[in-house]
Amino acid sequence: MRIRPILCALAAVGAATAVGGIAATGSPAQNGDVRTYVVLLDPAASTDQATQSIQAAGGTIERINTAVGVATVRSTDDDFAARAANQPAIQGTATDRSIGQIPAGSRTKQERDQIERLQDQRTASRGDQAVTPDAATPGEPLASLQWDMQMMHATVAGSYREQQGTRDVRVGIMDTGVDGSHPDIAPNFDSELSRNFTVDDPVIDGACDTDPDGSCADPANVDENGHGTHVAGTIAAPLNGLGMAGVAPRADIVNLRAGQDSGYFFIQPVVDALTYAGDHGIDVVNMSFYIDPWLYNCAANPADTPEQQQEQRTIVEATQRALDYAHNRGVTLVAAAGNENTDLGRPSFDPTSPDYPDAAAAHDRNVDNSCLSMPTEGNGVIGVTSVGPSGRKAYYSNYGTEQADVSAPGGDYRDYPGTPRYATPQNLILAPYPEALARASGDVDAAGVPTTPFVVADTQNGRTAYYQYLQGTSMAAPHVVGVAALIVSQYGKRDRSQGGLTLPADRVQTLLQKTATDTPCPNPRQYEYPGLAAKYNAYCEGPPKRNGFFGDGVVDALAAIHARD
């Protein structure tokens, strides 16, 4: 589907205390196979009752998020989940992660799940002529490479003239982290509010001593995957005479790291990040991922064990509680639709779940529309599909009449078939790339020169910054988040409790969808992608104003700030 940030990348590639609740009690078991669980608590239960039930089931509380009734628990008891099911204060459990050896044959999600890495083309391109920006294009030095911003009128001739956002509008990046030191991120990076809600997991992220900082506990201004930094730049890279600019170039960037370096996202960090967003005046959050280990969470799939069924029900309920908590406190929730080229209203097969701790444990499952990919299919979430530079639905993008609310530029490597632009980096989305990661991956040589046309460097006044081309619905969602930030900047009211500006999430969504450019289904509706296998064919349902490929249309930054009731 995605690398778990939902991503088709053409690139090489915890909160220790309670959030809104009580600190950990007791100490983790020291012997045996320690496992951690996410426990969904009865909303009517007191903290004391929850603690008693968890201890009676053989668990030790690591932390409790009292705002939404979710606890992280450690146990060496293999029967903990079964015991917990019989406790009065517990509604469900889900395995969070194992603390132990790396499973044989384990690989990162980035290796497994990129739907179109195109590594062969990229390797063949190393050392080719880099893409040259057009100096005649007004705006930032790399503005001519940003077809995405031109498509949605986020340019110096468009929305930038009238509304660039404001630091009073806080945008939460729920991702693999954000490189707060990147020259095209730093001016808008909010180090005070940024938090890291997870720690590196050696099972999937590699040994702690191999980490760039030698630690599994990364600070809240680090991104050792690159995905979150790309997302943040698309939203709010500043107009500072360097590189490129985001949709809302004056918005406040808040790193709410909830994902692993390897691209996995677990339920507790996601819940904690959403709760934090609701409690700290975050206006919009970007969620370009799905929660592991299930691509689709099914309440009673016969292919799953009773324990697995309960785990999936727990993930759906815990996530929805956190989504509701944030939404009710004014957080606009935006999520990427995913990259399997699947009609999410008619999913049929999932061979990838569960994918942790060992992908080899996944089993084939027939699925249907009752199975949910979270958080994308959660209530109150704006689902985003992806378009390429020609305006067509990107070949990889998921879609669906129920799930597609709006569409946005996400890149399409296979766009413009039969022309010189086909299969070129220019079809993708350009955004910031952490320098340390670029050097470590070999995308930049010792002299600081990019080794591939999928990476671009810009040097201005002695400052050098790096950018990479990526594609995916992960890249589409932040364009929508940027427009949402402009809407709050334009129409928001003073937030008397948290400071800054605020606007009800439902109002933001209404304006987003109302001002999106209506985009009809292709003719014929059964769209076949030239040069691609039949599995990429997709059928578009619905009228021009609302259909499964584009939802209510492609978001438009300029139209959004000119909205009329």
Secondary structure per residue as TSV (DSSP state, phi and psi in degrees):
chain	resnum	aa	ss	phi	psi
A	1	M	-	360.0	-58.1
A	2	R	-	-154.6	174.0
A	3	I	S	-78.7	15.8
A	4	R	S	90.3	-34.3
A	5	P	B	-73.0	135.3
A	6	I	S	-64.7	107.3
A	7	L	-	-152.5	133.8
A	8	C	B	-110.4	94.6
A	9	A	-	-97.9	136.5
A	10	L	-	-102.9	67.4
A	11	A	S	-154.2	146.0
A	12	A	-	-72.1	144.5
A	13	V	-	-107.6	360.0
A	14	G	-	360.0	117.6
A	15	A	-	-60.9	125.0
A	16	A	S	-81.1	-21.5
A	17	T	S	-120.7	170.7
A	18	A	-	-65.3	148.7
A	19	V	S	-102.0	116.6
A	20	G	S	62.2	28.1
A	21	G	S	-153.4	-142.7
A	22	I	-	-105.8	156.7
A	23	A	-	-73.6	168.2
A	24	A	-	-61.1	147.9
A	25	T	-	-117.3	147.2
A	26	G	S	71.3	-164.4
A	27	S	-	-138.3	150.6
A	28	P	-	-61.4	150.0
A	29	A	-	-61.1	143.7
A	30	Q	-	-99.4	-14.1
A	31	N	S	-125.4	160.6
A	32	G	S	83.7	-174.9
A	33	D	-	-85.7	100.9
A	34	V	-	-79.8	130.8
A	35	R	E	-126.8	149.9
A	36	T	E	-111.5	147.7
A	37	Y	E	-130.5	150.6
A	38	V	E	-99.3	127.1
A	39	V	E	-114.6	124.9
A	40	L	E	-90.8	121.0
A	41	L	E	-96.4	152.1
A	42	D	-	-64.6	124.8
A	43	P	T	-58.2	-24.8
A	44	A	T	-84.7	-9.6
A	45	A	-	-79.0	144.2
A	46	S	-	-79.8	167.9
A	47	T	H	-61.6	-39.6
A	48	D	H	-63.8	-43.1
A	49	Q	H	-64.6	-40.2
A	50	A	H	-62.9	-44.5
A	51	T	H	-61.3	-44.8
A	52	Q	H	-62.2	-42.1
A	53	S	H	-65.6	-41.0
A	54	I	H	-65.7	-43.5
A	55	Q	H	-66.4	-38.6
A	56	A	H	-64.3	-28.2
A	57	A	T	-83.2	-5.1
A	58	G	T	96.4	22.7
A	59	G	-	-113.4	160.6
A	60	T	E	-120.7	126.1
A	61	I	E	-71.5	127.8
A	62	E	E	-91.7	-43.9
A	63	R	E	-165.5	157.4
A	64	I	E	-127.4	130.2
A	65	N	E	-94.0	95.6
A	66	T	T	-71.7	-20.0
A	67	A	T	-63.4	-35.8
A	68	V	T	-122.0	2.3
A	69	G	T	71.0	49.3
A	70	V	E	-130.7	132.3
A	71	A	E	-122.8	148.1
A	72	T	E	-101.4	129.0
A	73	V	E	-131.9	141.2
A	74	R	E	-108.6	146.4
A	75	S	E	-158.0	149.1
A	76	T	-	-103.2	1.4
A	77	D	-	-85.9	115.9
A	78	D	T	-62.5	-20.9
A	79	D	T	-98.6	17.2
A	80	F	H	-57.8	-46.9
A	81	A	H	-61.1	-41.5
A	82	A	H	-66.6	-41.2
A	83	R	H	-65.4	-40.4
A	84	A	H	-62.8	-32.4
A	85	A	T	-62.4	-20.5
A	86	N	T	-99.7	5.7
A	87	Q	-	-93.9	137.4
A	88	P	T	-65.1	-28.1
A	89	A	T	-94.1	2.9
A	90	I	E	-114.1	128.9
A	91	Q	E	-100.8	-18.5
A	92	G	E	178.9	163.6
A	93	T	E	-136.6	154.1
A	94	A	E	-141.4	135.3
A	95	T	E	-66.2	127.6
A	96	D	E	-89.3	-60.3
A	97	R	E	-163.8	161.5
A	98	S	E	-98.4	145.9
A	99	I	-	-109.3	100.6
A	100	G	S	-178.8	-149.1
A	101	Q	-	-80.8	153.3
A	102	I	-	-70.0	126.0
A	103	P	-	-60.5	148.0
A	104	A	T	-60.4	132.9
A	105	G	T	77.8	4.7
A	106	S	-	-64.9	138.9
A	107	R	-	-132.7	159.4
A	108	T	-	-71.7	158.3
A	109	K	H	-62.1	-30.7
A	110	Q	H	-60.9	-38.2
A	111	E	H	-71.8	-35.2
A	112	R	H	-84.6	-39.1
A	113	D	H	-113.3	-0.6
A	114	Q	-	-67.7	124.0
A	115	I	T	-75.8	-19.1
A	116	E	T	-154.3	72.8
A	117	R	-	-69.1	-31.8
A	118	L	-	54.0	36.7
A	119	Q	H	-64.8	-28.1
A	120	D	H	-67.1	-43.7
A	121	Q	H	-63.9	-38.6
A	122	R	H	-67.7	-43.8
A	123	T	H	-60.9	-41.3
A	124	A	H	-65.7	-23.8
A	125	S	H	-87.2	-11.5
A	126	R	T	-56.4	132.3
A	127	G	T	87.0	-5.5
A	128	D	S	-68.1	168.1
A	129	Q	-	-60.2	128.6
A	130	A	-	-70.0	155.6
A	131	V	-	-68.0	134.1
A	132	T	-	-105.1	122.0
A	133	P	-	-65.9	155.9
A	134	D	-	-89.4	109.9
A	135	A	T	-64.8	-17.1
A	136	A	T	-78.4	-15.5
A	137	T	S	-74.7	124.0
A	138	P	S	-69.1	153.1
A	139	G	S	113.4	-152.3
A	140	E	S	-66.2	161.0
A	141	P	T	-55.5	-32.1
A	142	L	T	-102.5	15.2
A	143	A	G	-58.8	-33.0
A	144	S	G	-68.1	-16.7
A	145	L	G	-90.0	-2.3
A	146	Q	-	-102.3	70.5
A	147	W	H	-59.6	-27.1
A	148	D	H	-63.1	-46.3
A	149	M	H	-68.1	-34.0
A	150	Q	H	-67.0	-38.9
A	151	M	H	-60.8	-37.7
A	152	M	T	-105.4	16.6
A	153	H	T	59.6	34.7
A	154	A	-	-99.1	74.8
A	155	T	S	-141.3	173.9
A	156	V	T	-66.1	-24.2
A	157	A	T	-91.1	-4.6
A	158	G	T	-115.0	-121.2
A	159	S	G	-65.8	-28.6
A	160	Y	G	-59.5	-27.5
A	161	R	G	-64.4	-31.0
A	162	E	T	-116.4	-31.0
A	163	Q	-	-153.3	116.7
A	164	Q	-	-111.6	7.6
A	165	G	-	86.0	-178.6
A	166	T	-	-154.3	153.3
A	167	R	T	-67.0	-10.1
A	168	D	T	-74.0	-10.3
A	169	V	S	-107.2	119.8
A	170	R	E	-101.9	125.8
A	171	V	E	-111.6	121.2
A	172	G	E	-92.6	127.9
A	173	I	E	-102.9	95.6
A	174	M	E	-86.2	98.2
A	175	D	S	-158.9	-153.8
A	176	T	S	-83.0	3.8
A	177	G	B	121.1	173.7
A	178	V	-	-136.5	131.0
A	179	D	-	-77.0	95.5
A	180	G	T	-69.5	-11.0
A	181	S	T	-94.0	-7.2
A	182	H	S	-60.2	132.9
A	183	P	T	-59.9	-22.1
A	184	D	T	-103.7	15.9
A	185	I	T	-122.2	-40.7
A	186	A	G	-51.7	-42.1
A	187	P	G	-60.2	-26.2
A	188	N	G	-110.8	5.3
A	189	F	B	-79.6	130.0
A	190	D	-	-99.0	91.8
A	191	S	T	-70.3	-26.8
A	192	E	T	-70.6	-42.0
A	193	L	T	-88.2	-19.6
A	194	S	-	-65.8	142.9
A	195	R	E	-140.8	155.4
A	196	N	E	-113.5	116.6
A	197	F	-	-99.1	9.0
A	198	T	-	-143.6	172.7
A	199	V	-	-127.6	156.4
A	200	D	-	-61.2	141.8
A	201	D	-	-109.1	112.1
A	202	P	H	-57.3	-25.8
A	203	V	H	-61.4	-33.5
A	204	I	H	-123.2	-25.0
A	205	D	H	-97.9	-8.1
A	206	G	-	96.1	162.9
A	207	A	-	-59.7	144.5
A	208	C	G	-59.0	-36.8
A	209	D	G	-74.5	-7.2
A	210	T	G	-94.2	-5.3
A	211	D	S	-67.3	147.5
A	212	P	T	-53.1	-34.8
A	213	D	T	-98.6	7.2
A	214	G	S	69.1	18.0
A	215	S	-	-142.9	150.8
A	216	C	S	-88.1	-7.2
A	217	A	S	-104.0	89.2
A	218	D	-	-80.0	145.4
A	219	P	-	-67.4	169.4
A	220	A	T	-84.8	15.1
A	221	N	T	-124.2	29.0
A	222	V	-	-123.6	143.7
A	223	D	B	-139.1	105.7
A	224	E	S	-98.3	14.6
A	225	N	S	-115.3	-39.5
A	226	G	S	101.9	-21.9
A	227	H	H	-65.2	-47.2
A	228	G	H	-64.8	-34.6
A	229	T	H	-67.6	-39.8
A	230	H	H	-60.1	-47.0
A	231	V	H	-59.8	-47.5
A	232	A	H	-61.5	-40.1
A	233	G	H	-66.7	-39.3
A	234	T	H	-60.3	-36.9
A	235	I	H	-74.5	-49.4
A	236	A	H	-147.0	30.9
A	237	A	-	-60.6	135.6
A	238	P	-	-78.9	163.1
A	239	L	-	-85.8	88.0
A	240	N	S	-128.2	16.2
A	241	G	S	77.4	12.1
A	242	L	S	-132.1	132.0
A	243	G	S	63.2	-119.5
A	244	M	-	-129.9	175.8
A	245	A	-	-126.8	151.5
A	246	G	-	-87.8	-178.9
A	247	V	S	-64.6	-40.5
A	248	A	S	-121.8	79.3
A	249	P	T	-70.6	0.4
A	250	R	T	-118.9	7.4
A	251	A	S	-72.9	159.9
A	252	D	E	-88.1	124.1
A	253	I	E	-96.3	119.1
A	254	V	E	-116.8	117.8
A	255	N	E	-78.5	115.5
A	256	L	E	-115.3	72.7
A	257	R	E	-65.5	120.6
A	258	A	-	-125.7	-4.3
A	259	G	B	-112.7	156.1
A	260	Q	-	-79.7	162.1
A	261	D	T	-55.4	-35.9
A	262	S	T	-79.8	-8.6
A	263	G	S	103.2	-0.1
A	264	Y	-	-77.1	149.9
A	265	F	B	-129.6	125.1
A	266	F	-	-106.3	159.6
A	267	I	H	-64.7	-44.1
A	268	Q	H	-64.0	-46.7
A	269	P	H	-60.4	-36.3
A	270	V	H	-64.5	-46.5
A	271	V	H	-61.2	-44.4
A	272	D	H	-64.7	-40.4
A	273	A	H	-66.0	-41.3
A	274	L	H	-65.1	-41.1
A	275	T	H	-62.5	-44.0
A	276	Y	H	-60.9	-41.8
A	277	A	H	-59.5	-42.8
A	278	G	H	-66.5	-31.1
A	279	D	H	-87.7	-11.2
A	280	H	T	-126.1	24.7
A	281	G	T	70.0	25.4
A	282	I	-	-71.5	132.5
A	283	D	-	-89.1	-37.4
A	284	V	E	-142.7	142.4
A	285	V	E	-124.5	144.4
A	286	N	E	-102.7	127.3
A	287	M	E	-126.6	92.7
A	288	S	-	-105.8	69.1
A	289	F	B	-168.0	170.8
A	290	Y	-	-126.2	157.7
A	291	I	-	-84.6	125.1
A	292	D	T	-78.8	158.5
A	293	P	T	-98.9	9.3
A	294	W	-	-110.3	121.7
A	295	L	S	-62.7	-45.0
A	296	Y	S	-121.3	130.4
A	297	N	B	-97.3	114.0
A	298	C	-	-110.8	134.3
A	299	A	S	-70.6	-33.6
A	300	A	S	-152.1	50.1
A	301	N	-	-72.0	126.0
A	302	P	T	-64.5	-16.7
A	303	A	T	-76.8	-13.1
A	304	D	S	-102.7	153.8
A	305	T	-	-72.9	161.8
A	306	P	H	-55.9	-37.1
A	307	E	H	-66.3	-40.3
A	308	Q	H	-67.8	-37.0
A	309	Q	H	-62.2	-45.0
A	310	Q	H	-63.2	-39.1
A	311	E	H	-59.3	-44.2
A	312	Q	H	-68.6	-37.9
A	313	R	H	-62.8	-38.3
A	314	T	H	-65.1	-43.1
A	315	I	H	-61.1	-44.8
A	316	V	H	-62.5	-47.7
A	317	E	H	-68.4	-43.5
A	318	A	H	-64.0	-43.2
A	319	T	H	-63.5	-43.9
A	320	Q	H	-64.4	-37.9
A	321	R	H	-59.4	-44.4
A	322	A	H	-69.0	-40.1
A	323	L	H	-60.9	-44.5
A	324	D	H	-62.7	-41.3
A	325	Y	H	-60.1	-47.1
A	326	A	H	-68.6	-47.2
A	327	H	H	-58.6	-43.2
A	328	N	T	-68.3	-13.1
A	329	R	T	-107.2	20.8
A	330	G	T	89.0	14.5
A	331	V	-	-91.2	119.3
A	332	T	E	-79.4	126.3
A	333	L	E	-105.3	119.0
A	334	V	E	-123.4	132.6
A	335	A	E	-136.7	147.7
A	336	A	E	-75.9	144.2
A	337	A	-	-76.2	-25.8
A	338	G	-	110.6	164.9
A	339	N	S	-120.2	27.4
A	340	E	S	-94.3	5.5
A	341	N	-	51.0	47.6
A	342	T	-	-115.1	139.5
A	343	D	B	-75.3	105.9
A	344	L	T	-65.8	-15.8
A	345	G	T	-80.2	-12.0
A	346	R	S	-138.8	50.4
A	347	P	-	-66.2	146.5
A	348	S	-	-127.1	-24.6
A	349	F	E	-151.8	137.3
A	350	D	E	-135.8	103.5
A	351	P	-	-96.3	5.7
A	352	T	S	-106.9	-6.4
A	353	S	-	-112.7	147.9
A	354	P	S	-76.7	147.8
A	355	D	-	-106.4	6.6
A	356	Y	S	-143.0	141.7
A	357	P	S	-84.3	-6.4
A	358	D	-	-134.2	116.4
A	359	A	G	-61.5	-23.2
A	360	A	G	-66.6	-15.3
A	361	A	G	-83.0	-5.0
A	362	A	-	-63.2	147.0
A	363	H	-	-131.2	155.3
A	364	D	-	-68.8	135.4
A	365	R	E	-138.8	133.9
A	366	N	E	-81.9	130.1
A	367	V	-	-125.1	164.8
A	368	D	-	-141.6	-170.3
A	369	N	T	-71.4	-9.3
A	370	S	T	-78.5	-14.0
A	371	C	S	-89.2	131.7
A	372	L	B	-114.8	136.5
A	373	S	-	-93.1	116.8
A	374	M	T	-107.1	141.8
A	375	P	T	-89.8	-1.5
A	376	T	T	-54.7	-40.4
A	377	E	T	-96.9	17.2
A	378	G	S	-74.4	155.1
A	379	N	T	-67.2	139.8
A	380	G	T	84.9	4.0
A	381	V	E	-101.6	134.3
A	382	I	E	-86.7	113.6
A	383	G	E	-88.5	135.8
A	384	V	E	-122.3	125.1
A	385	T	E	-97.5	170.4
A	386	S	E	-116.9	141.2
A	387	V	E	-121.0	154.7
A	388	G	-	-91.3	-179.3
A	389	P	T	-64.3	-23.0
A	390	S	T	-80.4	-11.7
A	391	G	S	97.7	-5.3
A	392	R	S	-75.7	157.4
A	393	K	B	-59.5	128.4
A	394	A	-	-58.5	142.9
A	395	Y	T	-58.9	-28.6
A	396	Y	T	-90.3	-16.8
A	397	S	-	-68.0	133.1
A	398	N	-	-65.4	165.5
A	399	Y	B	-157.6	-177.1
A	400	G	-	149.2	137.8
A	401	T	T	-64.7	-30.1
A	402	E	T	-83.9	-33.9
A	403	Q	T	-95.4	-25.7
A	404	A	-	-87.0	109.2
A	405	D	-	-92.8	-45.0
A	406	V	E	-146.0	170.3
A	407	S	E	-126.0	162.9
A	408	A	E	-159.7	162.0
A	409	P	E	-60.4	127.9
A	410	G	-	-132.2	-7.6
A	411	G	-	94.9	150.4
A	412	D	-	-156.3	98.1
A	413	Y	T	-58.5	-30.0
A	414	R	T	-93.9	12.4
A	415	D	-	-73.9	162.5
A	416	Y	S	55.5	51.1
A	417	P	T	-60.7	143.1
A	418	G	T	81.9	6.2
A	419	T	S	-122.6	166.2
A	420	P	T	-63.4	-18.1
A	421	R	T	-81.3	-15.2
A	422	Y	T	-58.2	136.1
A	423	A	T	56.8	47.7
A	424	T	-	-124.9	155.0
A	425	P	G	-59.1	-30.1
A	426	Q	G	-61.3	-15.7
A	427	N	G	-79.6	-7.9
A	428	L	S	-100.4	-174.9
A	429	I	E	-103.9	126.0
A	430	L	E	-95.2	131.0
A	431	A	E	-160.4	169.9
A	432	P	E	-58.2	149.2
A	433	Y	-	-132.8	123.5
A	434	P	-	-58.2	130.0
A	435	E	H	-61.4	-42.1
A	436	A	H	-60.2	-40.0
A	437	L	H	-70.3	-40.0
A	438	A	H	-60.4	-42.5
A	439	R	H	-69.6	-43.0
A	440	A	H	-63.7	-32.7
A	441	S	T	-85.5	-4.8
A	442	G	T	82.6	8.4
A	443	D	S	-77.9	-13.8
A	444	V	B	-133.2	133.5
A	445	D	-	-85.1	-177.8
A	446	A	T	-61.4	-27.5
A	447	A	T	-85.4	0.0
A	448	G	S	85.0	16.6
A	449	V	-	-99.5	129.4
A	450	P	B	-57.6	141.0
A	451	T	S	-101.9	3.6
A	452	T	S	-148.2	146.0
A	453	P	T	-70.4	-5.0
A	454	F	T	-82.4	-1.2
A	455	V	E	-127.9	136.5
A	456	V	E	-124.7	137.5
A	457	A	E	-109.8	146.4
A	458	D	E	-135.7	130.6
A	459	T	E	-121.4	125.2
A	460	Q	E	-140.1	126.5
A	461	N	T	52.4	42.1
A	462	G	T	82.0	-1.4
A	463	R	E	-103.2	133.4
A	464	T	E	-119.2	134.2
A	465	A	E	-133.5	152.9
A	466	Y	E	-116.5	149.7
A	467	Y	E	-139.2	148.3
A	468	Q	E	-129.1	151.1
A	469	Y	E	-90.1	125.7
A	470	L	E	-136.2	163.5
A	471	Q	B	-137.6	156.2
A	472	G	S	149.1	165.4
A	473	T	H	-66.5	-18.2
A	474	S	H	-59.4	-32.5
A	475	M	H	-84.4	-24.5
A	476	A	H	-74.7	-44.3
A	477	A	H	-55.5	-45.0
A	478	P	H	-64.1	-24.0
A	479	H	H	-64.2	-38.7
A	480	V	H	-68.9	-40.8
A	481	V	H	-60.1	-41.4
A	482	G	H	-61.0	-42.5
A	483	V	H	-66.1	-39.3
A	484	A	H	-59.9	-38.8
A	485	A	H	-64.7	-38.3
A	486	L	H	-64.2	-39.5
A	487	I	H	-62.9	-45.3
A	488	V	H	-64.2	-39.4
A	489	S	H	-62.5	-38.1
A	490	Q	H	-79.8	-39.7
A	491	Y	H	-118.2	-4.1
A	492	G	-	-68.8	158.9
A	493	K	E	-110.4	160.1
A	494	R	E	-60.8	130.6
A	495	D	-	-88.2	103.4
A	496	R	T	-74.9	-18.9
A	497	S	T	-93.8	-37.7
A	498	Q	T	-112.8	-6.9
A	499	G	S	82.3	170.0
A	500	G	S	72.7	-153.7
A	501	L	E	-113.0	161.4
A	502	T	E	-149.6	152.4
A	503	L	-	-152.6	132.3
A	504	P	-	-53.0	139.2
A	505	A	H	-59.6	-37.1
A	506	D	H	-65.0	-35.5
A	507	R	H	-67.3	-41.5
A	508	V	H	-61.2	-44.7
A	509	Q	H	-63.4	-41.3
A	510	T	H	-59.2	-44.9
A	511	L	H	-68.9	-37.5
A	512	L	H	-58.1	-50.2
A	513	Q	H	-75.2	-34.6
A	514	K	H	-65.1	-35.3
A	515	T	H	-98.4	-0.5
A	516	A	S	-68.0	150.2
A	517	T	B	-79.3	115.2
A	518	D	-	-55.1	129.5
A	519	T	-	-131.5	111.6
A	520	P	-	-74.0	163.1
A	521	C	-	-62.3	153.7
A	522	P	-	-67.5	163.1
A	523	N	S	-123.1	113.1
A	524	P	S	-74.7	160.7
A	525	R	S	-65.9	-29.9
A	526	Q	E	-78.6	98.4
A	527	Y	E	-89.7	129.2
A	528	E	-	-113.3	128.2
A	529	Y	-	-87.7	114.0
A	530	P	T	-56.7	132.6
A	531	G	T	83.1	-2.9
A	532	L	S	-113.2	156.1
A	533	A	-	-63.7	159.8
A	534	A	G	-61.4	-22.5
A	535	K	G	-63.6	-17.1
A	536	Y	G	-89.0	-8.5
A	537	N	-	-57.7	143.0
A	538	A	E	-142.9	141.9
A	539	Y	E	-104.6	127.5
A	540	C	-	-99.3	125.2
A	541	E	-	-111.5	146.3
A	542	G	S	110.7	164.5
A	543	P	-	-80.4	172.3
A	544	P	T	-56.7	-35.0
A	545	K	T	-77.7	-16.9
A	546	R	S	-162.9	108.9
A	547	N	B	-143.2	173.1
A	548	G	T	-71.7	-24.4
A	549	F	T	-79.8	-42.9
A	550	F	T	-121.0	0.9
A	551	G	B	59.1	-130.5
A	552	D	T	-83.8	4.5
A	553	G	-	123.7	-179.0
A	554	V	B	-83.5	127.8
A	555	V	-	-61.7	148.5
A	556	D	-	-134.1	115.3
A	557	A	H	-65.4	-43.0
A	558	L	H	-69.0	-43.2
A	559	A	H	-63.4	-35.3
A	560	A	H	-63.5	-37.6
A	561	I	T	-84.4	-3.4
A	562	H	T	-110.0	15.8
A	563	A	-	-61.4	146.9
A	564	R	-	-126.7	139.7
A	565	D	-	-69.6	360.0
